[in-house]
Structure formats: C-alpha cells, structure tokens
Amino acid sequence: MKLRQQITLRFVVVVMAILSITMLSVYVFTSYFLNKNFYRRLNNRAETVVGWLSQTIESRKDIAFLESLLKNRKDQITAEEIIVYDDNNRVVFVSNAAQVKEIEPKILAEIKQKASIEFVENDLVGVGILYERAFKQYIVIAMAKNQYADEFLQQMRWMMFGLLTFSIIFVGFIGWFYAKKTLEPIERIGTELNNIFPQNLNKRLELNQNKDEINNLTLTINQLLDRVEEGLGLQKMFIGNVSHELQNPLTRISSQLEVSLLKERTATEYQTTIFSALEDITDLVKLTQNLLKLSRMTAYNNELLAETVRLDELLFEAKNFVLNNNPNYKIELTFDALPEEPEHLCIVGNSSLLKIAFVNLVQNACKFSSDNQALINLSATDSFKVIHIEDKGIGIEPKEIEYIFQPFYRSSKTSETKGYGIGLSLVDRIIKMHNGKIKVASELGIGTKFSVIF
C-alpha cells in the first residue's frame, strides 16, 4: 500500500472512530434519558392510582368509575395497563381487563422486598409500587409500551448510519487531498533527486521558507549530496592515484627490459637492469601489501580486539622497529604525568594493528622532518591516554588536513617524497577501530603534530 493510501486510511479510521464514539455516546445518553422520563411518567401514573385507591378500594362502584376514568384520560400511553394485587398476589384492580398481563411471581416478590422497582416485561416497561392500607399490602403496577422512545431511537439509528456513511465518503476525499498536500514536498524532493543523479551532482535541493521537518530533511539530503559528491571525487582521485602508482613502476620495468633487448649487453649491464626492475617490483609488492591491509581493516571484528595492550611498551616496540629499518632516523620518546597504576597505561585492542598505526605515524614524522627526527610523548590519567607524535618539517596546508586520511591522497608539499598515500588511511581506521580519536595540528614551515587519544 502506498504512503498516500496509508495516510488516507489512517485519517478516515481516526475520524470515524471519533465520530462513532461521539454518536454512540449521544445515542446511549438519549436512550437513557428517554427511558428514564418514561419510567417517571409510569411512576406518576402508579402513584396517582395509589391515591385514588386509598379512597375507593372498598367500593366496587368506585372502582368501576376509576376504570372508566383511566380509559378516558387524554394523556393515554400506548398499551397502558395498571394492575393492583393484594398481599396474596390476586388481582383486585386492572385498568383494561381485556389486555391483562400475567406478571411473573418473581417480579411481585421483588416489589414486596424493595417497595419500588422498574422492570421490562416482553415489549412493555413497567414500575411496581408497594402500597399498605389497613394492615394490608397492595402492589400497584403500571406498564406501557414506550413507543415514542422506540420510534425516536430507530429514526436516530438510521440518521446516524446515514451520517456515518456520508462522513466516511467525505472524510475519505478530504484525507486523500490532505495526504496529497502532505506528500507534495516529498514528491518534489524525489523529482529533484532524479534530476540530480547521476549527471548533476553539483546541484542541490531547494530549501523552503518554513523551518519545518521537510526543510530539515532537505538540509540532511543536501549534506548527504555533499558527502556523495566528495566521495565520488575522492574515488576518482583514488583510481587516478592507484593507476599512477601502478603505471610508473610498470612503465619503468617495461622500458628497462625493452632497452636491454635492443642489443647484446654485458653481464654487469644485465645485472644492473635486473636490480633496477627488482626494485620497482619490490615497490609494487609494498603497494599491494598496503592495499591489502587497507581492505582488511573492514573485516576485523571485536573478537580480534581482545588483548590488553600497554601503550608505553607498544611505543618502545614501534620506535625500535623504525630505527632498525632506518638507522639514519632519530626518535625521542618521553613520558609526562604517568599514573602510578600500570593498568592505567593499558587499553583493550590488537597490538599488531596498533603497532602498524604508530609505526606509520613515527616513520612519517621522521621522513618529513628536516633533521629526520620524531618526538613522541605519552601522557595518561585514569580516564584517558594521549600520544603526541611531532615532527619539525614542512607542515600541511590547512585546507588539505581534512583529506590526508583519504587513501592515496598526497599533500602538495609531499608530492616529491616517495610514498603511496596509504599509511594515514590505515592509521585512521585502526585508531577508530579502537574507539580512539586522532587530531592533527600543523603550521607551514614549522611542523606537524598528530595526537592520538584513547
């Protein structure tokens, strides 16, 4: 079912429920008051008869006069009947002997017990009153058919049924129109999005003048479009950089081999060519290994982040690893405000992944420092741990800082330095996997500081 149909249906159901409850309440209260009023009339009839009987009960002649008087009253009620019983439940007076009704003994017993009751007998409603005179008990019963109430309530039911039917149709049309007006902004957004994708990614949705939910949705979609456009741009840059990084060594290898085949060479020349090609192949292997590491980051799960890792020991390992592979690098490791308890230097994670992250940061710091020196500082408290890795290098342009963690992104200042632009992407993903944050502060010509916070 479409959303427009759902909104219309819900609108109709809610309105019909309210109307039905309202009509039912009106009907119930009307029926109650009509019946109550009729019972009151019957009760007045019975009390009137009691007043007459208190004087005429002993005289048959007077009783006959009373019968004729009741028959000739102008305010007759449909099927009205008044019956008087003595204490032996024998009929001593009846207003219409031709239509006398047999009253069930249990009703007579209830009247004797309660002195006054209201009851329904077949299609008649009645009241019963207990009357005492000269140490004798008499039961006076007034019964009649509440024809006015029955006819009025029947007409009321038909009227409510017709009104409810008309209301369903009317509210259905109103709900359909209401749903259409409600969904128009969403349909407009859908149409505009179809015009944006895939050719016009630089276009954005138009904002309305109201500060409503549709406006907030439009803002959110525009922000999403910004990210999509940025992501596609980075994807193009990624593909271009990968192609470039793969093409360069392959072109060099191909050229060297082609030149070697042009004429006979000495063994030394062939050896030189092979060593040069091997160096390019080694670079390709490193590039593919880094790409594999980057792709595997999404496959790691929380089960692999279950080690207890001491950050001070991890930094010593990273320092030694970098120095062993680059003897000309210099690394200074310092500690500030360390806690007395060793466990406050620990985090839960994967030591191998964390080592890769810090080795990359330290190598970059040494590589881009003018004196090939990196400064590492660790500080920790009960609630957080901070590692600063600082270099004294060329710095990073402020506008480029937000892109340096994208795969294959190379800063304009480092384009001449050997590298692939993958290391910081690995670092960013590893730190985030360990629920950490990484911040960058850089000044051109002074240096860059990476701060990792756990």
Buried (B, 14 or more C-beta within 10 A) or exposed (E): EEEBEEBBBEBBEEBBEEBEEEBEEEBEEBBEEBBEEBBEBBBEBBBBBBEBBEEBBEEEEBBEEBBEEBEEEEEEBEBBBBBBBBEEEEBBBBBBEEEEBEBEEEBBEBBBEEEEBBBEBEEBBBBBBBBEEEEEBBBBBBBBBBEEBBEBBEEBEEEBEEEEEEBBEEBBEBBBEBBEEBBEBEEBBEEBEEEBEEEEBEBBBEEEEEEEEBBEBBEEBBEEBEEBBBEEEBEEBBEEBBEEBBEEBEEBBEEBEEEBEEEEBEEEEEEBBEEBBEEBEEBBEEBEEBBEBBEEBEEBEEEEBEBEBBBBEBBEBBBEBBBEEBEEBBBEBEBEEBEEEEEBBBBEBBBEBBBBBBBBBBBBBBBBBEEBBBBBBBBBEEEEBBBBBBBBBBBBBEEBBEBBBBBBBBBEBBEEEEBBBBBBBBBBBBBEBBEBEBEBBBEEEEBBBBBBEB
